[in-house]
Amino acid sequence: MDYYFNQSIEYSDDVLTPKDILGHQVGTWHVRPDQSLSYFQSLSHLSDKVALKEIGRTHENRPLITAYISSPENIARLDEIKAARNDLEDYQGPNLVWLGYSVHGNEASGANAALLVAYRLAASKEPWVQKLLDNTVVMIDPMLNPDGMGRFAHWVNSYKGKQLVSDANSMEHTEAWPQGRTNHYWFDLNRDWLLLQHPESQARAKHFYEWRPHIVGDFHEMSTNSTYFFQPGVPSRQNPLTSEANFDLTADIAEFHAKALDDLGAAYYSKEGFDDFYYGKGSTFPDINGGVGILFEQASSRGHLQESVNGDLSFPYAIRNQVATSFSTLKASLSMKDKLQSYQRDFFAGRGEAAADDSVKGVIFTSQDKGRLQEFLRILESHQVAVRQVDDSIKVNGTSYSADSSYVVNFNQQQYGLIKAMFETRKKFKDNTFYDVSAWTLPLAFNVEFTHLDRGDLSDVSSKELQEFGQGRWNGSQNPVAAIIPWDNFNAAKGLSRVLKKGVRAKVSTKSFSLKVGNDERKFSAGALVVQLPANSEKKTKAVAAIKRAFLEAGVDVYGVDSGLALNGVDLGSPSIEPIAMPRPLLLIGGEVSPYEAGEMWHLLDTRVEVPLSMQHANHVDFTKIDRYSHLILVNGFYADLKPEEHQSLIEWISEGGTLVVTRTAAEWAIRNQLVDFQVEVEEQPKPEGHDFSHRDDVIAKGIIGGAIYQADLDNSHPLAYGLTKDTIAFTKAGTQVLKPATQDFVTVATYTDTPLAAGYTSEENVNRIKNTPAVLAQRLERGSIIVFNDNPVFRGYWLGSARLMVNSLFFSRVF
């Protein structure tokens, strides 16, 4: 203990040490999630200074816990303190500090440090700690990503010997794909605070808004050859919606970290690298929500000991530094209590003034896709954004917003800053270097029409309380000859998967038609699903029940018709209405495949579409034995060139009805291996311009597209675009790959517009290279097809606009 705290401390005998529970000192082995849980449970049982709460569960059903550590008096009135947080402009209670550890599961020094921090707070008899607890509620999230942490701890512990090995090439330090950084579906949870696609983030955001902490510490690791980083970071890389007061407070707190690390003789830096721009990260999310978020990055030993340019780096050393900055954060909170509380009160009191000074007063948005709208509204509601439903249809800037599918957000509310960040389409920046994305505009991700409103526009919008979507409705005949399901609801794909699994035969119409539904004529667009029902009453009853369970429970409307004879367009027995088979997709993973993008594809198919997904290692797949699969999916990554026999087998598989789907760099693989007739534009190397060396980083950043949003024109008549009513679609753009325009007709599904940059940073040179080039191409090869996405259509799980194209690739790849 003396090593970790750099001093001798008197502790209470009533509280067990981590060693008492683990059977070894912290740092000897990597702690597992179950061990961490056991220790925090023991603390809450033995100490009246500790309360423990399960706030949620992970995908793998592991508990997500928060430990509250404070004086016994504060612990006894936690509910009272939390209730007082409802009045953020007049709160007078203890400071609230949230310390969150190891959101990246293989950045383990934080999760192991959490045990030591909690023990000292609960057991120490130091006077300053007692004063701290009297004035502070410390909230410790000891493992932000238990699933990834468990994966990593198992790996490094499995390869640890009695003699520690520092060789960076040893197996202990070369974790297998997909590594422990990510969660169960291989998502980076430190990018999900805003998007809330996972149960870990959803539980965490709910807890955050219940407490609104004054300080949030976010503990990470970085490369082994680094030292230690803490914010404030680079001033020009701070989001302009974050106040200078926030930056100044972070800088004041940094002085406490510097002293703590100076006392240990540990090297550090604080004003270089790492931006504070994207509000979906754990250290930046608090900044737009009235708190002060602080990023900590410790050089990683990864295993138990690893060689570095600074000498051998041990796991205990990394843990010690994380412990030190945890306590420097707490000392800063105690010393700056009044300043921190004053800052937060002023922040929330100033939201109305900030909204009043903004020329934009609100935003209105609409879509005919209830599935995408429902998910969009869920995210807004989770962030405590007040949304109202449009009561009377209205036209704004030439766009019609109907009452039944349009919503309005008034900027004049507590969440003004976050709303601004969600809806803005910023293209100008002080700094062109981004550690993460430069744009994340939510309405573009969901492909909804939206318009920013000035004072006059907002006052013209009549609105009412938000209405629940509820289940879908069965319309028309109760004894139908067929059921028709429009494809304009994203959740229809889930319903389709469900009925296909039940053996219900479904078809898709490639042309529009209208039929009599009840007493009314109802038009159905191309993409509508048709289920012809059997004449046998018992079989029909079972089929109708299966359709209702599949679609209505997913929130999708179904129409029963008494006749297949169309009033207009094709009849239900038309050859233009083609059968759909249950997809049997295979995704290649491992090797040099991006685990993030593979995980995003897995998450889409598994959770949103409910299609079972087979996965095989890219280095081991046998292309001569994939006949059982309907789709072969290759996401961003680097793949080995095909051998002649593999190429022949793949061509035959496609020709006989298989579908090859490739995204981003996998498109170049398909082109290089002559599977498609498309071409990649070779980027010309820029000529030297005599820049000074000091400008190198800026010049390099100029050539990078790290996460901007690009708009594309969409061919709505193409089967891959079924269900999308807008004639444009947004993609998140990463990388500078450009496809050449196709040389044949009917293969271009989406083309970047003449002015494609919708939001985020891209140099003018790259915009000019990309404009008017293909975004999505789809080519037939006899009975099969090859579909090429130049971007990632399922970015971070929330990009449901372009994800619709990917869903259609599963079901409709044989009908174009």
Secondary structure as UniProt FT lines:
FT   HELIX           2..5
FT   TURN            13..14
FT   HELIX           18..22
FT   TURN            26..27
FT   HELIX           33..46
FT   TURN            48..49
FT   STRAND          50..57
FT   TURN            59..60
FT   STRAND          63..69
FT   HELIX           72..76
FT   HELIX           78..84
FT   TURN            85..86
FT   TURN            88..89
FT   STRAND          95..101
FT   TURN            105..106
FT   HELIX           109..123
FT   HELIX           127..135
FT   STRAND          136..141
FT   HELIX           146..158
FT   TURN            168..169
FT   HELIX           171..173
FT   TURN            177..178
FT   TURN            184..185
FT   HELIX           189..191
FT   TURN            193..195
FT   HELIX           199..211
FT   STRAND          215..222
FT   TURN            224..225
FT   STRAND          228..230
FT   TURN            231..232
FT   HELIX           235..237
FT   TURN            240..241
FT   HELIX           244..264
FT   TURN            279..280
FT   TURN            282..284
FT   HELIX           285..289
FT   STRAND          292..299
FT   STRAND          305..306
FT   TURN            309..310
FT   STRAND          313..314
FT   HELIX           315..335
FT   HELIX           337..349
FT   HELIX           351..357
FT   STRAND          362..366
FT   HELIX           370..382
FT   TURN            383..384
FT   STRAND          388..390
FT   STRAND          394..396
FT   TURN            397..398
FT   STRAND          399..401
FT   TURN            403..404
FT   STRAND          406..410
FT   TURN            414..415
FT   HELIX           416..423
FT   HELIX           442..445
FT   TURN            446..447
FT   STRAND          449..453
FT   HELIX           455..460
FT   STRAND          463..464
FT   STRAND          474..476
FT   STRAND          482..485
FT   TURN            490..491
FT   HELIX           492..501
FT   TURN            502..503
FT   STRAND          506..509
FT   STRAND          513..517
FT   TURN            518..519
FT   STRAND          520..524
FT   TURN            526..527
FT   STRAND          529..532
FT   HELIX           537..551
FT   HELIX           552..554
FT   STRAND          558..561
FT   STRAND          568..569
FT   TURN            572..573
FT   TURN            575..576
FT   STRAND          577..580
FT   STRAND          585..589
FT   STRAND          592..593
FT   HELIX           595..603
FT   HELIX           604..608
FT   STRAND          614..617
FT   TURN            618..620
FT   TURN            623..624
FT   TURN            627..628
FT   STRAND          631..634
FT   STRAND          637..638
FT   HELIX           644..655
FT   TURN            656..657
FT   STRAND          659..663
FT   HELIX           665..672
FT   TURN            673..674
FT   HELIX           693..695
FT   HELIX           696..702
FT   STRAND          708..714
FT   TURN            716..717
FT   HELIX           719..721
FT   TURN            722..723
FT   STRAND          728..733
FT   TURN            745..746
FT   STRAND          748..759
FT   HELIX           764..770
FT   TURN            771..772
FT   STRAND          774..781
FT   TURN            782..783
FT   STRAND          784..789
FT   TURN            793..794
FT   HELIX           795..797
FT   HELIX           800..811
FT   TURN            813..814
//
